[in-house]
Amino acid sequence: MRLLKRKGKLAKLKGLIVGAFNEISEEKIPFGQTPEEVIWELVKEYDYPVCFNFPTGHIDDNRAMVVGKNVSLAVNKHNVQLNFL
C-alpha cells in the first residue's frame, strides 16, 4: 500500500474496498497498528469512500467481486452499499 501511495495510485481511486484480514497472528514485537489503521492512514486524505471488512476473500461468507464492472459505492457509519451498474 505504501508503494501505491508513493506512486500516486491511491490518489486516482474513486473508492476502495478492503476485504477481511483473517489468520493474522500477533508478532513478537508489536507493530502498533492494525492493517485497517495502516490503510486508513494512507487514504484518509482522499475524498472517496473506503470500506473495511467487506465480505470478500478467503472467508466462509465470500461475496463475489466482478473485476472491471462499474459500481456505485456508498459508505457511512452504519452501512455499505455496493451496487453493480
HELIX and SHEET records of a PDB file:
HELIX    1   1 ARG A    2  ARG A    6  1                                   5    
HELIX    2   2 LEU A   10  LYS A   12  5                                   3    
HELIX    3   3 PRO A   35  VAL A   43  1                                   9    
SHEET    1   A 2 LEU A  16  GLY A  19  0                                        
SHEET    2   A 2 VAL A  50  PHE A  54  1                                        
SHEET    1   B 2 VAL A  71  VAL A  75  0                                        
SHEET    2   B 2 VAL A  80  PHE A  84 -1                                        
END                                                                             
